[in-house]
């Protein structure tokens, strides 16, 4: 079981691996500052904004619904 934050992190890593890109490249493609994405990925910041997730989806060329359409989110637990 994962928390929502853990599931989001895992999904970002999964999508990056599928596309063979680094988290830094995701940051570049999304237009987000490297520190913003890395802080979240390193568990230094929590609960990304929907607008941040939208930018991340842009980096992967997917829609928000596709981001969350993953078995990773099937058994998310409350934080």
KAHU-V657277 format. One record per residue. N is the residue number from 1. SS is DSSP state (2 for helix, 1 for strand, 0 for the rest). PHI is phi in whole degrees, 0 to 359 (NA if undefined). Layout:
n=N ss=SS phi=PHI
n=N ss=SS phi=PHI
This chain:
n=1 ss=0 phi=NA
n=2 ss=1 phi=237
n=3 ss=1 phi=284
n=4 ss=2 phi=300
n=5 ss=2 phi=301
n=6 ss=2 phi=297
n=7 ss=2 phi=295
n=8 ss=2 phi=296
n=9 ss=2 phi=301
n=10 ss=2 phi=297
n=11 ss=2 phi=294
n=12 ss=2 phi=299
n=13 ss=2 phi=297
n=14 ss=2 phi=301
n=15 ss=2 phi=294
n=16 ss=2 phi=296
n=17 ss=2 phi=296
n=18 ss=2 phi=302
n=19 ss=2 phi=262
n=20 ss=0 phi=57
n=21 ss=0 phi=233
n=22 ss=0 phi=275
n=23 ss=2 phi=296
n=24 ss=2 phi=299
n=25 ss=2 phi=292
n=26 ss=2 phi=301
n=27 ss=2 phi=300
n=28 ss=2 phi=298
n=29 ss=2 phi=294
n=30 ss=2 phi=276
n=31 ss=0 phi=82
n=32 ss=0 phi=277
n=33 ss=0 phi=299
n=34 ss=2 phi=307
n=35 ss=2 phi=297
n=36 ss=2 phi=296
n=37 ss=2 phi=290
n=38 ss=2 phi=295
n=39 ss=2 phi=298
n=40 ss=2 phi=291
n=41 ss=2 phi=296
n=42 ss=0 phi=268
n=43 ss=0 phi=64
n=44 ss=0 phi=270
n=45 ss=0 phi=238
n=46 ss=0 phi=229
n=47 ss=0 phi=49
n=48 ss=0 phi=297
n=49 ss=0 phi=291
n=50 ss=2 phi=300
n=51 ss=2 phi=297
n=52 ss=2 phi=294
n=53 ss=2 phi=296
n=54 ss=2 phi=297
n=55 ss=2 phi=295
n=56 ss=2 phi=296
n=57 ss=2 phi=298
n=58 ss=2 phi=300
n=59 ss=2 phi=298
n=60 ss=2 phi=267
n=61 ss=0 phi=57
n=62 ss=0 phi=228
n=63 ss=0 phi=269
n=64 ss=2 phi=304
n=65 ss=2 phi=298
n=66 ss=2 phi=288
n=67 ss=2 phi=299
n=68 ss=2 phi=274
n=69 ss=0 phi=275
n=70 ss=0 phi=212
n=71 ss=2 phi=300
n=72 ss=2 phi=304
n=73 ss=2 phi=269
n=74 ss=0 phi=296
n=75 ss=0 phi=238
n=76 ss=1 phi=292
n=77 ss=1 phi=254
n=78 ss=0 phi=292
n=79 ss=0 phi=271
